Amino acid sequence: MAVQIWRPPALYAASRASGGFSGNRLHRGAASFSVNFRIRHQFSDSPAISPLSFTSNASRSHLPGLCVSEAFSDYEVCAAASLRVRTFYDFSDQMFRVQDHKRYLSEREYEAMIERIAGETKGFTRVSCINATLPLSSVINVSEDLCVSCKFLQNGEDRVVVGTLDLNQCLSLPNEIAGMKPKGTGAEHHRAYISNVCVAKELQQKGLGYLLVAKCKDIARDWGISDLYVHVAVDNEPAKKLYTKCGFEFESDEPASRARLLNRPRRLLLWTGIVRHR
């Protein structure tokens, strides 16, 4: 089966021309998001972990070739954007020009992700897109649609984004409850939020969510984060179970009136502390 890759929109070429990006490597200012790893819906000093060592340690998920890491290229961000649209939206086969609609939503999410990673979104100190990826050969018999939507090329190998999330260093996320820790001056440098967590429906219940959050906590520790938060819908039991397993605990909840105003399920705010390695 020939699998076509979605190419990034013209916006990205303009970003490169302005100096925001170089080649297919993501840059945020002078800092490069490279493979020197230190380790539903919000559309809404630790040892280094290399891609190879992390892949071998991920064997417990029974997914050969799995790699969990920060996004390395613009094409990988494109693939992650497509997975989010595929996961967060319900599409009817009867919808008029459904593929065009999916492409439009994916491009919008891609552009928003690029702006956040490049440091161009007000209120965000730093943002990283963290992905779980598999070789195409491991996914091609699982779901043709997943391969078509979420494939990208890395170092000459076809891979597929099968899980993704964002780590956001900021005081608060738009339209979300703000965490209370740490307090005082400079809190924006030590507080972070996880957002846009999703795993391909065909590969759920295989430990990918746990591995994504674990990687996120390692990167947060590298950034000097002391307090990590995540929002979860009050009725999303699988997500609450995952975050509890990852060490999160309840801090506060959203008033029902606010949730009604925003036309969404009420959120809980969960917290975990990030302990520095000595």
Disulfide bonds with the S-S distance in Angstrom:
none
